[in-house]
Amino acid sequence: MLAIRLQRMGKKKQPSYRLIVSEKHKDTQAGSLEILGHYNPLVEPSELVLKEERIKHWISVGAQPSNTVYNLLIKAGVVKGEKRKSVVITKKRQGKIDIKNTEKIQKEADAKAKAIAEKEAAKAAEEAEKEVAKAAAEEPVMEEVVEVPAEEVKTEAVDNETEKSE
């Protein structure tokens, strides 16, 4: 089975790629049937040079593009269709990601609920203060003056003196 895929070229930490046609089970460095173009992701904008006629020929013969190459061909307009996922996530890893996302969503929901409760409490406190101020403005506070007979005041003073002397 034939595959259209990327062959890594370039220096260490400076990759550039060739689009090649080769046997699917062969190593990409083991030789290819034809070079169909090149791709350099490091330059801005990324450089993609393709031989469109030859790519269409190889696809018509039955060569299958890898997921990454397929996405590049869609981006270049050579092939029409939906992009494919090029990274495969195992079920175990996906389960961990889902758990992490649900925990994150739960924390966000709790934070929102707490913020709403704090806002409501602040509004209630503000309304209570307004009501107290309104009530104070409507009814002036009058202090009651209690008259104490002079005799009671004197007896309290005498009681205090007797306690000190004892």
Sequence and secondary structure as in RCSB ss.txt:
>XXXX:A:sequence
MLAIRLQRMGKKKQPSYRLIVSEKHKDTQAGSLEILGHYNPLVEPSELVLKEERIKHWISVGAQPSNTVYNLLIK
AGVVKGEKRKSVVITKKRQGKIDIKNTEKIQKEADAKAKAIAEKEAAKAAEEAEKEVAKAAAEEPVMEEVVEVPA
EEVKTEAVDNETEKSE
>XXXX:A:secstr
 EEEEEEEEEETTEEEEEEEEEETTS GGG  SEEEEEEESSSSS EEEE HHHHHHHHHHT EE HHHHHHHHH
HTSS S     S   HHHHHHHHHHHHHHHHHHHHHHHHHHHHHHHHHHHHHHHHHHHHHHHHS          H
HHHHHHHHHHHHHHH 
